[in-house]
Amino acid sequence: MSRYHSLIVRENGCDLLIDLGSTNGVLVNGKRVVRAQLKHRDLIQVGPARVTYLNPAIAPPLEGDASETVSFARPEAAGENAVLGFGRFDEAG
């Protein structure tokens, strides 16, 4: 997984997954993509990590299980310009 592997951005009311030129790519529902409009329950795979995209307008809130679940919640204050990034988190900076 690259340090800056991919982004999820909101554009014109849709959430888009964009590969940032990673070596191993990004998979959505098992297919490699460079850019994809996300749909409710799409499976995103970045390296060994798998994340299910849940559209908050459709999906009821989930209770997270820290041992098995990664939840990316869009802050309400971000409005239409929210951005989520996938990559390796390095505490050293």
VMD Tcl script that draws the C-alpha trace (Angstrom):
set ca {
  {0.00 0.00 0.00}
  {1.35 3.41 -0.96}
  {1.60 6.24 1.52}
  {-0.91 8.19 -0.59}
  {-2.79 5.45 -2.43}
  {-6.24 6.81 -3.28}
  {-8.88 9.36 -2.39}
  {-12.62 9.42 -2.06}
  {-14.01 12.80 -3.07}
  {-17.53 14.15 -3.38}
  {-18.24 15.65 -6.79}
  {-21.66 16.81 -7.95}
  {-23.36 14.88 -5.14}
  {-21.54 11.59 -5.91}
  {-18.67 9.93 -4.07}
  {-15.77 9.10 -6.38}
  {-12.80 6.83 -5.68}
  {-9.62 8.00 -7.42}
  {-6.38 6.00 -7.62}
  {-3.42 8.33 -7.10}
  {-1.11 6.39 -9.43}
  {-0.38 3.55 -7.02}
  {1.74 0.62 -8.18}
  {-0.73 -2.11 -7.22}
  {-3.90 -0.16 -7.91}
  {-7.30 -0.06 -6.28}
  {-10.05 -2.65 -6.73}
  {-13.77 -1.94 -6.60}
  {-15.85 -5.11 -6.49}
  {-12.81 -7.09 -7.67}
  {-12.02 -4.89 -10.70}
  {-9.03 -2.57 -10.93}
  {-10.09 1.06 -11.39}
  {-8.43 4.43 -11.84}
  {-11.63 6.35 -11.09}
  {-15.00 4.95 -10.06}
  {-18.31 6.36 -8.88}
  {-19.10 4.50 -5.67}
  {-22.42 2.82 -5.06}
  {-23.85 1.63 -1.75}
  {-22.13 -1.60 -0.60}
  {-19.25 -1.45 -3.11}
  {-16.22 -3.40 -1.86}
  {-13.02 -1.34 -2.08}
  {-9.69 -3.16 -1.79}
  {-6.39 -1.34 -1.28}
  {-3.58 -3.83 -0.75}
  {-4.72 -6.24 1.96}
  {-7.31 -3.80 3.33}
  {-10.95 -4.24 2.32}
  {-13.54 -1.56 3.00}
  {-17.26 -1.65 2.23}
  {-18.57 1.70 1.06}
  {-21.87 2.53 2.72}
  {-23.81 5.50 1.45}
  {-24.96 7.35 4.59}
  {-28.14 8.48 2.80}
  {-29.15 4.83 2.36}
  {-27.44 2.90 5.15}
  {-28.52 2.99 8.79}
  {-25.72 3.90 11.23}
  {-23.47 0.97 12.18}
  {-21.98 0.21 15.54}
  {-18.24 -0.23 14.91}
  {-16.24 -3.26 16.04}
  {-12.71 -1.92 16.47}
  {-11.21 -5.37 15.98}
  {-12.77 -5.92 12.55}
  {-14.23 -2.67 11.23}
  {-12.80 0.55 9.85}
  {-15.38 3.32 9.70}
  {-14.80 6.45 7.64}
  {-17.46 8.96 8.61}
  {-17.86 12.18 6.68}
  {-18.07 15.10 9.10}
  {-21.30 16.99 8.58}
  {-19.40 20.30 8.70}
  {-17.41 19.33 5.58}
  {-20.53 19.56 3.42}
  {-20.05 18.93 -0.28}
  {-16.24 19.26 -0.17}
  {-15.38 16.24 1.98}
  {-12.27 14.18 1.15}
  {-11.19 10.80 2.53}
  {-7.71 9.39 1.90}
  {-6.48 5.80 1.85}
  {-2.87 4.99 2.60}
  {-0.45 4.04 5.33}
  {-0.56 6.09 8.52}
  {2.92 6.87 9.78}
  {2.94 8.21 13.33}
  {6.50 9.48 12.90}
  {5.25 11.98 10.42}
}
mol new
graphics top color blue
foreach p $ca { graphics top sphere $p radius 0.5 }
foreach p [lrange $ca 0 end-1] q [lrange $ca 1 end] { graphics top cylinder $p $q radius 0.2 }
display resetview
